[in-house]
Amino acid sequence: MKRIISAATLLFIGIQGFSQVAIPSKIKNVKVFKNNAEINRTAKATVTPGKQEIVITGISTSIDPSSLQIKFNKASSELLSAKYEPNHILAHVNNPKVEELKTISEGLADDLSWVTDQKNALLGMEEVLKKNQDLGGQSGFTPAQVMELSNKYRTKYLEIRKELKTILKEEKKVKTKLASAKRQLQEMNAKFNKPTGTIVLQVSSRATSALNINCTYTVRNAGWTPLYDLRSSGISENVKLNYRANVYQNTGQDWKDVNMTVSTGNPTQNSERPILSPLYVNIQQPYRIKALGKSKESALNMGLASKDERADEHFGYVANAQIGENQLNVEFKIENKQSVLSDGKKNLLALNTYSLPTKYIYHTVPKLCDGAFLLAKIADWSQYNLVAGKANLFFEGAFVGTSYINPNITSDTMLLSMGRDNGIVVERKAIEKYAKTKAIGSNKKETIGYELIVKNKKSIPITIEVMDQIPLSQSSQINVELENKGNAEHNRKIGKLLWTTTIAPRASWKDQFVYTVKYPKNNAIAGIK
């Protein structure tokens, strides 16, 4: 019968009277969460009757000690306490590559010392020659002897200078090699000789036995980010979603040949229920805030409508976002064993592939662009329990751009722009006969009309949404009226006009709309068109 005990529930018992043994361990399973990871280690130890202390070495310093759990395979062994401690006592065994680099560095240091000694000896000889080169003023030397000594001085000086140049070149070469070896040694030490900790177990056993130990704990400095590929082979095919994970870790311990699971869960999420405090209302003095730039009503961007209008998904507006934690955790077990080095680099893993039921429709805003864009509408996409992240879009084998999947949006339908289709031409023309201004008492009344034209140059029929707008009044002195909306649907709250139509191959579609704006003739107004 296996026994499990949490470190947070154990009372530490003093180490007096405990025999101690240090044992290695191996990472067997890793579950990677969004912002940390759960490590599962196994170790083996031989226990004897009585109390003893088992020290499991090689533990990451990124551990969360409160998450530590221990399991034994023997009912005859009882866990008295378990705790994490930094490794301040146990000897550290260097990696063989580090030891090799140390030996190389020491040899190069010796070479440099010998070269430096030779250089200093030659410089000393050169200095002696310089001090004894002036013989002309000394008695006892004939001119012939002075000449002979000068020639010997010249010969010896040149010999010293030649040998010194060779030594200086050798010194430079050795210094370069030594500096390179030191850099490599520093990198190797940072990689292999990272600080570690230990898990100290106090165990009581009733018999001598081989004990299998299973340790589970969470670590920081690890996690994963999602990456999606959304691919469509054409407007008659569903979008295929390739769900992948970029796994990274910098815990100080390499994960080598481990069973890996990627989870959308978050064990560090606050599990405390929210407490609602009283809400007090009071009178507040009004104040004005100077607006910067365009007001939200004047912007055509569909995401800038007020919250009541955003819910109208039919008009292409961004749905009202409600941010919250996803309560359903999904786990992806990777089939093959994985290795992830402790270097902070991302390792791409395939999680799953989905075929998403897709409806396609073209979309155009002639006021802003003379082209049409293909939209893929994916319904009920929340069932796939995706995580917020970047998505690469591909259509008919070509990369068309990037998008962002946000699972916290409450809309049931996800819209993806698959790019511009040059087989559809869009035109918006002002209708001259409506372009007029009338004076009515103290007011002016302007009439504005536009004709919209969509040409389908493709060999297949298309369904397209055409979107335009009329202005919204922000003043009681300004009155806007839609005189003719054609076949459009009109959203009065935000002034949007929407046509949804099907156009036959190599055919055209036309419609128009007209509106009037009445305002005080002595005032200048903005945003009329």
N, C-alpha and C positions, 0 to 999 in steps of 0.2 A: 504493500500500500504506500503510495507516494504521499509525502507531506509537504505542504507549502506554507510559508510564513512571510509576511511583509516586514521589511526592516523598520518601517515606521511604527510597528506594533511591538517591537522587541525591546526589552530592557537590558541595557549593557551590564554584563557581569565582569568583574575585574579579571585581569589576565593572570593573576598569581596562581600558580599551581597548574597551569596549562602548558603542555608540551607543544611546540610549534613546528610546522612543516610548510614549506613554500612549494607550490605546484603551478605548472603552466596551465593554460586553458586555450580553447579554440572557439572562434566565432562560427556558429553553425547556421543560425537564421538571423535575417535582418528584415524588419518591417519598417519601411520608410514612410513617414508622415509628411505633411506639407512643410513643417518647420522643425522637425526633429526626427529621431529614429529610435526604434526599439531593438535592442541587441539581445540575442540569446546565445549564451556561451555554455560550453560543456567542459567538465574537468573530471579527473579521476584521482582518488586518493585512497590510501589504505589506513583504516582507523583501527585502533586497539581499544580494549575495555578501559573506560574512564573518560575523563575530560581532556580535550586537546584543542589546539588552535590551528586552523588551516588557513593559509594565506594564498589567495589566488592572485597571481601577478599579471602584469601586462594590461591593466584596465585603463581605458581612456579617461583623461582628466575632464572631459566634457560631460561626464556622467551626472545625472540627477540622482543623488543618493536616496532621496525619499521614494524613488520608484523601484528600488531594489527588491527582487523576490528570489527566493532560493527553494529548490526542490531536491529531495533525496530519493533514491530508489530503494533504500533499506529502512524497514520499520524499526530495526534495532538501533538506529542512529537518530538522535534528537538534536535539532538545531536550537541552541540556547540564545545566540545573538548573531547578527550580521551587520557589518558596517563597511563603509568605504573610507580608505585612508590614502593620502598622497604617499608616494614611494620615497621616503627619506632614508631608509635603512638598507633595503636589499640591494645587493650589488647589481650593477647594470652591465649586461653583456653587449658589446658593440657588434654591429653588423660586420660580416667579413669584408665587405667592400670598404667600409670605413677603416678597418684595421689595415687593409692593403694601402689605402691612400695615406694613412699615417706613416707607414713604413717608407713609402716613396718620398713623402715630405721630409722625413728625418734624413734620408740619404741625400736629398738635394740640399738640405741645410748644411750637412757636413761638406758637400762639394763646394758650396759657396764660402764656407769658412776657410777651406784650403786655398781656394782661388784668391781670397782676400789676403791671406798671409803672404802668398807669392807676390801680390801687387805691392803690399807694404814693404817687403824686402827690396824689391826693385826701386821703389821710390826712395828708400833709405840710401841705396847705393848711388842713386842719381844725386841726392843731396850731398853726399861725401865728395863726389867728383866736383860739384859746383863750388864747394868750399875750398878745394885745393887746386883750382885751375889757375890762380894768379901766382906765377913763379918768376915773373919778369923782374921784380924788385928784390929777390932774394940773392945773397952772395953764394959763391961756390958752384954756380951753374953757368956753363958756357952757352953761347947761342945755339950750338949744335945740340947740346943736351936739352935745352928748352924746346927746340923744334921736335926732338924725338919724343919728349914727354907730351907735347901738344898732340902729336899724331896718335899716341897711345890713348890719350884722353878722348880724342875724337872717335876712335874705333870703339872704345868701351862704352862711350855715351850712346852711340848709335845702336850698339848691341842691346843696351838696357832699354832704349826707347822702343826698339822693334819687339822685344820680348814683352814689354809693358803693354803695347797695343794688343798683342795676342791675348794677354791675360785679361785686359779690359773687355774684349769681345766675349771671352769665355764667361766673365763675371756677369755681363749683361744677359747672356743666354741662360745661365743658371738661375738668375733672379727671375726671369720671365717664367721659366718652368716651375720655380718654387711658388710664385704668385698664383699661377694657374692651379697647381696642386692644392694650395690653401683654399682657393675659391671652391674647388670641387669638394674638398673636405668639409667646408662650411655648409655647402648645399646638402651633402650626404648626412651630416650631423643633424641638420634641420629636418631631413626626411626620415631618417631611421632612428635617431637617438632623441626622439621627442620625450618629454616628461610623461611618466605613467603613474598610475595609482595601483592600489591593491584592494581586494575585497577580503576582509578578515572575518572568518567564521569561527565561532566557538561551538564545539560539538561534544555531545556526550554519547558514548557508545556502550552497548552492553556486551558486544562481542567483536572479535577481530574479523574484519570483512573489507572487501573492495567496494568503495563507495563511489557511485556516479553522481556528480553534482551538476545541477542545471541552474544557471544564473540568468535572470532576465532583468533588464533595466533600460531606461531611456537615456539618450545622449542629445546634447545640443549640437550646433554647427553641422547639421545635416538636414536634408529635405529634398523636395522635388518640385519642379514647375511643369505645367502641362504644355504640350505643343500639338496643334491639330493640323492635319492636312485635309482640306475639303475638296474633293475632286468630282467633277461631272464630265461625262463623255458627250453630253448633248442634252437638248431640251426634252428629249423623250426618256432620259435616264435619271434614276435617283442619284442624289448626291451620296458619295461614299466618304465616311469620316474615318480617318486613321488617327487613333488616339495614342499619343506617345508621351513619355515622361523623361524629363531631363533630371537625372538623379545626381546629387553632389554631396560631398561630405568632407569635412576638415576636422575630424575628431582626434587626429593624432594616431589612429590605428587603421591600417589598410584592411578592407574587407576582401578577403581572397576566397574564391570558390564557395560562396555562401548561397543558401536558399533565400531568395529575395521576394518580398511582397511589397507592393506599392499601395498605400491606403490614402483615401481622401479624408480620413479622420483627423482629429486634432486633440490629442490627449491633454494638451495644456489649456484647452478651452475652459473658461470659467463655468463651473457646474452649479454655482450658487444661484438660487432663484432670485429674480428681480423683486425689489421691495418698492411699492408705489408710495411716494410721499404726498402729503396734502398739496393741492394746487391753489395758490392765492391769487386773486384778481384785485387790481387797484387802478386808480386813475393815473394816467401818464400824460405829461404835457406833450402836445404834438410837436414834431420837428420835421424839417425838410432835408432830404438827401439829394444833392446834385447828381443828376444822372450823367453817366459817361457813355458816349457812343450811342448806338441805336437802341431803342426800346425793344423789349421782347416781342411786342405786337407787330413791330415793323419788320422783323426778321423773317425771311422765308424759310430758314432752316427749320425742318419739321420738329426738331428736338427742342425748340425754344417756345413752344406753346405752353399755356398754363396747364396745371395738372388735370383740369377737367377735360381739356382737349386732347391731352396726350393719350388718354385711354382709347381714343378712336383709332384702332389699328387699321381699319379699312382705308383711312386716309393717309397711311404711311407715316404716322407720327410715332415717336418713341413712347413706349408704354411707361406708365408711372413706375419708377423703380422703388422696390422695397428691399432694403439690404438686411440680410440676416444669415446666421449660420445654417448650413444645410444639415438637417438632423439625420439624414440617411448616409451612412458611411459605406463606401464601396471599396473592396479590396481586390487587387489584381495580383495573382500569384504568377511570377515569372517562371516559365517552364524550365529553362536551363540555368545552371549555376552561374552566378555573376561575380565579377571582381571590380571593386570601386576603390581607387587609391585615395588616400587622404591628402589631396592636393587642391580641393575646391573646384576642380574642373567638372563640367557637366558630362554625364554619360547617358546617351540616348537609348531608351528602352521602349519597345513596342508593347502596348497594353491591350488594345482591342481594335476591331474594325466594325463599323456599323453601316448598314444601308439605310439611309434616311428617306422616307416617303416625301417626295418633293413635287411641288407645283411651280411652274415657271410663268412669269409674266414680265412684259417689258414696261419700263417706267421712264417718263420724260417730264422735264420741267422746262418748257420752251423759253420762259422768261430768263432763265439762267444759262441754258445750254441748247445747242441745236442738234444734239444727239440723243439717242435712246440707250438705256441701260437695262440689261437682263437681270431680273431679280429671281432668286430661288427662295420660295416660301416653304419652310419646314415646320410642319405642325407637330404639336405634342412632343417637342424635343426635350422637355424636362425629364422624361422617363429614363434618359441615358445617364442621369446623375453626373453631368460634366462639371469640371472645375474651371473657374475663370482663367482665361489664358488666351494667348495669341493664336490666330489661325491663318494658315497660308491657303489661298484660294487658287484652284486650277480648273480651267474650263477647256474641254477638247484638247487636253495635253499641254496647254499654255498657261504659264503663271500669270494671273490677272490682278494680284494684289494681296493685301492682308486685311484681316478683320479681327475683331475681339469678341470672344464668347463670354457673356456675362450670365451665369445661371441664376443670379439673384433677381433678374427682371421677371416680373410676374406674367408677362405676355405669353400666351400659348404658342405663338408663331414666331419663328426666327427668320429674319430677312437677311439674305446675303446678296451683295452686288457681285455678279459674275463678270462685270466689265461692260464696256461700250460696244455696241454693234453698229458697224459702219454701213450695214445694209439697210438702215432705217434713217431717213433724213427728216428733220423737224424744222418748221419755220413758224415764226410769230410776226405778223405784220399789223401795223396800225391801220385801221379803217378810216380813210380820209374823210368820208362823208359824215362821220360822227365826231371828228376832231373840231369842235367848235366851242365858243364861250359866249354866254348870254349874260346881260346885266338885268337883274330883277330887283328893283328898288335899291336897297343898300347892300345887296349881295351879288355875287357872281355865281354862275352855274356852268361848270365845265362838263362836257360829255366826252368820254373816252371809249373807244371800241377797238378790239383786236380780233384778227382772224388767225386761227391755228390750223396748220397744215402738217399732216404726217404722211410721208411717202414710204411704202414698203417695197423695197427693191429686191427682196428675197423671193425665192421660188416656193416658199411655203407661207400659209397664213400665220398671222401673229395676233396675239391679244396684248393690248397695251393700255396702260394708265397714263393719262395726260393730266398734269396738274398745273394750275395757275392760281391767281388770287385777285381780290379787289381790296382796296385799303380799308382800314377800320378807323373810325373817328375817335379821337381822344378828347374832343371838345364839344360842348352842347351847341356851339356856334357853327360847327361843321356837320353837314348831313351827307351821307353816302347812300346811294340807292343803286341796286342792281336792276337795270332796266331789261336786260336780256341775258339769260344764262345759257342759251342754247340747250343742249342735252346734258349739261353738267349737273352734278349733285353739289349743292351749296351748303357749306357749313358756316352758319351766320356768326358763330362765336369767334371764329378765327379767320373768316374771310376766304377760306379755301374753296376752289372749284376743282372738281374731279370728274373726268370723263373716263369710262372704261369701255373700250370698243375692240372689235375684231376687224382686221384689215386683210383683204384677200391678197394673194401673191401679185406683186407688181401693180398694186392699186394704191389709191390715195384716200385719205380721210380729211374732211374739213368741218370746222364749226367755228362759231364766234360768240363773243360776249360783249356786252355794253354796260357801262355804269356811269353815273353822274355824281359830281361832287359840288355841293353848294356851300359857299363860305363868304364871310364879310369881304367886300371888294377892296377895302382899304388895308387888308391884312395879307401878308405873304404866308403861304403855307408850304409845307414840305411833305413828301411821301404820297403825292397824288397819283403817281404812276409806278 
